[in-house]
Protein backbone atom coordinates (compact mmCIF):
# COMPACT_ATOMS: atom_id res chain seq x y z
CA UNK A 1 0.00 0.00 0.00
CA UNK A 2 1.39 3.39 -0.91
CA UNK A 3 1.32 6.58 1.10
CA UNK A 4 -1.48 9.10 0.53
CA UNK A 5 1.35 11.55 -0.16
CA UNK A 6 1.72 9.86 -3.57
CA UNK A 7 -1.69 11.22 -4.58
CA UNK A 8 -0.72 14.84 -3.89
CA UNK A 9 0.69 17.22 -6.47
CA UNK A 10 4.33 18.20 -6.15
CA UNK A 11 4.15 21.89 -5.36
CA UNK A 12 7.31 23.98 -5.48
CA UNK A 13 8.35 25.91 -2.42
CA UNK A 14 7.53 29.59 -2.50
CA UNK A 15 10.13 32.34 -2.54
CA UNK A 16 9.89 32.79 1.23
CA UNK A 17 9.76 29.07 2.08
CA UNK A 18 11.94 27.60 4.81
CA UNK A 19 13.18 24.00 4.98
CA UNK A 20 11.23 21.61 7.19
CA UNK A 21 12.56 21.16 10.71
CA UNK A 22 13.61 17.79 12.15
CA UNK A 23 10.18 17.06 13.69
CA UNK A 24 8.35 17.83 10.44
CA UNK A 25 10.80 15.65 8.53
CA UNK A 26 10.26 12.78 10.98
CA UNK A 27 6.48 13.07 10.61
CA UNK A 28 6.67 12.94 6.81
CA UNK A 29 9.30 10.18 6.85
CA UNK A 30 6.89 7.99 8.83
CA UNK A 31 4.56 8.16 5.82
CA UNK A 32 7.15 6.70 3.42
CA UNK A 33 8.42 3.22 2.74
CA UNK A 34 11.44 1.74 4.49
CA UNK A 35 13.80 2.66 1.64
CA UNK A 36 14.00 6.31 2.77
CA UNK A 37 16.02 8.12 5.39
CA UNK A 38 16.54 11.78 6.22
CA UNK A 39 20.24 12.66 6.23
CA UNK A 40 21.53 15.59 8.31
CA UNK A 41 18.06 17.17 8.35
CA UNK A 42 18.95 18.26 4.80
CA UNK A 43 18.11 15.61 2.20
CA UNK A 44 16.38 12.31 1.58
CA UNK A 45 18.20 9.17 0.49
CA UNK A 46 16.81 5.85 -0.66
CA UNK A 47 18.11 2.65 -2.16
CA UNK A 48 15.86 0.37 -4.20
CA UNK A 49 16.92 -3.20 -5.02
CA UNK A 50 16.15 -5.09 -8.23
CA UNK A 51 16.87 -8.58 -9.53
CA UNK A 52 19.00 -7.34 -12.44
CA UNK A 53 20.34 -4.34 -14.32
CA UNK A 54 17.50 -4.20 -16.85
CA UNK A 55 14.82 -3.82 -14.17
CA UNK A 56 16.88 -1.21 -12.31
CA UNK A 57 17.32 0.72 -15.56
CA UNK A 58 13.58 0.59 -16.29
CA UNK A 59 12.86 2.00 -12.81
CA UNK A 60 15.48 4.72 -13.35
CA UNK A 61 13.75 5.71 -16.58
CA UNK A 62 10.36 5.75 -14.80
CA UNK A 63 11.79 8.01 -12.08
CA UNK A 64 13.21 10.27 -14.79
CA UNK A 65 9.83 10.56 -16.48
CA UNK A 66 8.18 11.31 -13.14
CA UNK A 67 10.81 13.96 -12.35
CA UNK A 68 10.21 15.67 -15.68
CA UNK A 69 6.43 15.54 -15.28
CA UNK A 70 6.59 16.97 -11.75
CA UNK A 71 9.57 19.25 -12.44
CA UNK A 72 11.32 18.04 -9.29
CA UNK A 73 14.55 16.24 -10.08
CA UNK A 74 16.45 13.87 -7.75
CA UNK A 75 20.04 12.72 -8.12
CA UNK A 76 19.95 9.11 -9.34
CA UNK A 77 22.71 6.49 -9.09
CA UNK A 78 22.18 3.36 -11.19
CA UNK A 79 24.15 0.18 -10.67
CA UNK A 80 23.53 -3.51 -11.24
CA UNK A 81 20.42 -4.40 -9.25
CA UNK A 82 20.22 -1.12 -7.34
CA UNK A 83 19.02 2.46 -7.79
CA UNK A 84 20.05 5.11 -5.29
CA UNK A 85 18.11 8.35 -4.94
CA UNK A 86 19.15 11.59 -3.24
CA UNK A 87 16.75 14.51 -3.12
CA UNK A 88 16.15 17.92 -1.56
CA UNK A 89 14.68 21.25 -2.56
CA UNK A 90 17.63 23.29 -3.76
CA UNK A 91 15.73 26.57 -3.65
CA UNK A 92 15.42 26.33 0.16
CA UNK A 93 18.62 24.39 0.85
CA UNK A 94 16.81 21.52 2.54
CA UNK A 95 13.67 19.45 2.60
CA UNK A 96 10.14 20.56 1.78
CA UNK A 97 6.87 18.68 1.57
CA UNK A 98 7.46 18.37 -2.19
CA UNK A 99 10.45 16.08 -1.53
CA UNK A 100 8.35 13.71 0.55
CA UNK A 101 5.57 13.73 -2.04
CA UNK A 102 8.11 12.82 -4.74
CA UNK A 103 9.53 10.09 -2.50
CA UNK A 104 6.05 8.62 -2.05
CA UNK A 105 5.52 8.71 -5.81
CA UNK A 106 8.81 6.84 -6.29
CA UNK A 107 7.75 4.26 -3.69
CA UNK A 108 4.60 3.74 -5.74
CA UNK A 109 6.65 3.28 -8.93
CA UNK A 110 8.78 0.72 -7.11
CA UNK A 111 5.73 -1.15 -5.87
CA UNK A 112 4.31 -1.18 -9.40
CA UNK A 113 7.65 -2.46 -10.80
CA UNK A 114 7.55 -5.33 -8.30
CA UNK A 115 4.13 -6.57 -9.44
N, C-alpha and C positions, 0 to 999 in steps of 0.2 A: 504494500500500500504506500502510495506516495504522499508527501506532505501537501497540505492545502496551499502552502506557499507556491507550489508549482502552477497553480491556477491563476496566480496574480500576474499582472503586467510588470515588466521591469521598468521602473520609473527612475530616470536619472535624478541625482541629487541636485538640489537647487544651488544657486550661487552662494547662499549663506549657510549651506548645510555643514554640519559637524559630523565627524565619524561617530559611530556608535561606541558607547562605553562598554567596559568588560561585562557588566550585568546584562545589558541589552544583547551583546553578542552571545552570551551563554544561553539566554532565553531563545534566541533564534536558532542557535546550534542544536538545541534539544529537539527542534522540529525537523532536522535533517537526518539522513542516513548515517551509518557508522563510518563511512569513508572520510568524512570531513572533520577537520580540526581547525580551531582558531589559533594562529601563531602570533605571539607577541602583541595581542590585541590590535593587530594591523591587517592581517590578511588570512584568507581561507586557503587550506591545502587539502587535497584529496588524492587518493590513489585507487584506481579501479583496475581489477584484474580480469583477464580474458584468457581463453584457452589457447590462443594463437595470435600471430601478428595481424592476420587478415581481419579478425574480429575487432582487435584493438584499433586498427586503422579505420574501420567502418565507424566505430564509435567516435573517433577523433573527428572524422568528417561530419558526423551528425552534430557534434558540439560546435564545430566551426559554422555550420549552417544556422544553428540556434544563436550563436554569438552575433552573426551578421543580422539575423532577423530582429534581435532584441537590441542591437547596437551596444553590447556590453561584452567585452572581449577578455577572456582569461588567457593566461600563459599556459600552454599545453606542451607536455613532454611525452612523446610516444616512444615506446620500446617494445620488444617482443613480449606480448602478453600483459602489458601494463600501460595505462595512461595516467599521467600525473597532471593535476590541475592546480594552479595557483591564481588567486583572484582577489582584487580589492578595487575600490573606487579611487582612481588616481586623482580625480578632481578634489577630493577631500583628504587624501593621504591616509586612508584607512577604510574601514568597512561601513557600508550602508545597508539598508534593507534590500536594495537591489542585488547585492552580492549573494545574500541568502536566498532570494527568489531564484536567481540564476542557478545556484547550487541545487536547489530543489528540482528545477527543470532538468538539470544534468542527471540527478538521481533517477528521475522518471525515464530519461533516455536509456540509462543503464539497465533499469528494470525491464524496459521494453526489449533491449538487445538480448537479455537473458531468456526471454520467452521462446 
